[in-house]
Amino acid sequence: MSDLLLIPGPIMVSSAVEEAASIQSLAHTSPEFVKIFQGALQKLRTVFQTSNAGDQPIVISGSGTLGWDIVGNNLLKSGDSALTISTGFFSDSFAECLKTYGADVDVLKSEPGKVVALDKIESQLKSKKYQLITLTHVDTSTATLLDLPSITSLVKKVSPETFIIVDGVCSIGCEEFKFSEWSVDFVLTASQKALSCPSGLSVSLISERALSYALSNESTHGFYANLKKWIPIMKAYEAGVGQYFATPSIQLVNALNVSLGEILSYGLEARIAKNKKTSDQFKNNLKQLGLTLVSEDSNSAHGLTAVYVDQPGKVISSLKSKGIVIAGGILPGIKDKYIRIGHMGISAIDDNLHHIDKVFEAIKESI
Ligand SMILES: Cc1ncc(COP(=O)(O)O)c(C=O)c1O
């Protein structure tokens, strides 16, 4: 039997998604595959909560990181200023990616597990013109959740021209997210976390206004991460017509269509509420053991838990010997002091699997 995989992505997926990921290949422009791709793109509109038909979902073979490159390549020009609100390792890596496209990036950084105060963001936004701001909805290194509605409404008030970019890799599917209501311009995620699929797809949504900028941005370079290439393809598939730029992953797109179907048939709101319940219960149980979370209660993520333990290496190997795989810390400075446990997808939703009970008992016996 394989191990119980409870790292913060890739996660364990349902048997229907597993089956969908191992179908015989179909021709990528065949009517059968076009219907599958169309279904996935249409469902993403609901998962991302967009109400504007001019916004465009994008699904490309790659990982979450490709979303950062799409932003750097298409939504700014070399020399533009960008502002990163950093709550950890992944926020910082996004900033590093943007610098490779020539952006002049300012980073406002929080202490581990804390968030940057709104008034600091406000004065920074007033200090110069920013082409875009990056917000990592959940930084997976610290399990810290941003208060997106407050930050996005601040950006709209203080600097309405600035594109609002959200890294939703560890939030989409397990945290409340409202693309249109929160005036987001680009959200990026990946298939292997709360979208509940195997790894291998970069999944994003671009607003109509950001799309119009990207399509007329003369300074875009490179070939694969160029939206001028991909947007006609996405529009064609969504309209029910196969069109070629680069071969899509038949199996992964099929798996995504099935997993999105599962998310929507459970109910998006119900799923997010269930994730929160599972997460709150697990975190409370850990606190009752006398353990301290990395993230403060007011900004704790619901798809994973980061918790300080005395000997992380020992706890991780003890769990592995019991057939449970969790992750270690990755934030420089504290990485040797904590462990991370993922609870997304079926592990958070299906109590009958007892994944979270099992990992809790194993941690209790190992600390
Ligand atoms: C918040 C966040 N952003 C970006 C990434 C990068 O995604 P990937 O590893 O799929 O390239 C990750 C990976 O875990 C992440 O957690």
The ligand as an ORCA input file, in Angstrom:
! r2SCAN-3c Opt
* xyz 0 1
  C       2.118     29.657     -2.963
  C       2.907     28.943     -4.014
  N       3.225     29.596     -5.147
  C       3.911     29.013     -6.122
  C       4.328     27.714     -6.021
  C       5.093     27.090     -7.141
  O       4.296     26.083     -7.717
  P       4.965     24.843     -8.481
  O       5.805     24.118     -7.497
  O       3.756     24.055     -8.938
  O       5.750     25.393     -9.603
  C       4.028     26.983     -4.876
  C       4.482     25.590     -4.718
  O       4.245     24.930     -3.740
  C       3.298     27.616     -3.850
  O       2.971     26.957     -2.748
*
